[in-house]
Every structure is written in C-alpha cells, then in structure tokens.
Amino acid sequence: MHSFHVKKNDEVVVIAGADKGKRGRVIAVDGKKERVLVEGVRMTKKHMRKTQQYPNGTILNREGSIHLSNVMKADVFEARQARRGNKPEAKA
C-alpha cells in the first residue's frame, strides 16, 4: 500500500486540468489507480435505467475521479501562494 499526500476528508485544491483552481473535500482515494474523488469537481452525468427507486429513470450528477498528481492540500497551496506574494485564487 502506497502512502499518498492526501487522504479522505482532506481539503484540496485542483492544480491542473479543466477544473483547475476548484476546492473540495476528498470523498475517496483509489490507491491502485492513484486517483481521487473530490466533492464538486469533474462532475459527470450518469444515466440510470428504471428501478423501483427511480420509476421513470433519471440522470444523476456524480463526481468523476482525477489523478492524484493534480491535487494539492489546501493549506500547502495557500502557504505556497503566500511565499510567492499572491493571494489564493480558488474557484468556489
């Protein structure tokens, strides 16, 4: 088992990709694939067929996984911005 720089419930900032600058809480870490699920980041649509829970079917918005190297802990990110003299600019 690898030890990673983020774990479940950590506050992180996305530092690369389409969602760069977004903040969120880590929902899950997949160690084998080195990917994380971050709350509110990389939202995808999941089409569900008819079930008892969804009698007409539905479309769910779910978080997609992003690679571990594309996230950084929020406190480390803010410390880096302070050293550079920048204000942290994270999209909410």
Buried (B, 14 or more C-beta within 10 A) or exposed (E): EEEBEBEEEBBBBBBEBEBEBBBBBBBEBEEEEEBBBBEBBBEEEEEEEEEEEEEEEEEEEEBEBBEBEBBBBBEEBBEBBEEEEEEBEBEE
